[in-house]
């Protein structure tokens, strides 16, 4: 009798998996279709300016371009003044929006934030994208990364609360879902980013503030790819592949 019921049980499981996949596909399609139809234009109602950290490459640069497409001006923050000026010129030429640049190296500690706060004073900041990432060690060690999002949020959030509207987007990572030895602080701080975002959303949603935790998966940011740690990881992966796939070995 048990064996007779197994096909029906298998059918229910398969149906459940299909429904789950269809739901995920539908949500993804809805998101992209709405974006294509310009629903993002309403982001400008949160304020005239967006602030993006780590804005000269990768996700940060993409966010900057997308936000100005939707009617915002943008403040670009990164450590390379030359790259900042290049991205600012691109945005002004391609989209006709205003930009400001702030040169800041987030590895220098808390002393950089006073200058950032001074520069941002007087701007109606509607959106903050906490994107910048950093590595503090040359190799796989016990401590890798510390978050800066709390400080940037503390600078911008008060004026959002005054106007009862604002959006804060914090970049987390799949690495924060599970502990990973030798990348302990990186994973722990990415977990912090996610939990910080959830808590902040619960605390301030009723006051018009939206907080999003963006958890990306497969990604190789420039700061990691060009670091000695990134090179070591690449060589380690390549070495592992060579042992499993002899055809990859160089003669």
Secondary structure, DSSP 8 states (H G I E B T S, - for coil): -HHHHHHHHHHHHHHHHHHHHHHHHHHHHHHHHHHHTTGGGGGGGG-SEEEEESTTSHHHHHHHHHHHHTT-EEEEEES-HHHHHHHHHHHHHHH---EEEEE--GGG-TTHHHHHHHHHTT--EEEEEE------SSSS-S------HHHHHHHHHHHHHHHT-EEEEEEEEGGGSS--TT-HHHHHHHHHHHHHHHHHHHHHGGGTEEEEEEEE-S---HHHHTSHHHHHHHHHHHHHHHHH-GGGS--
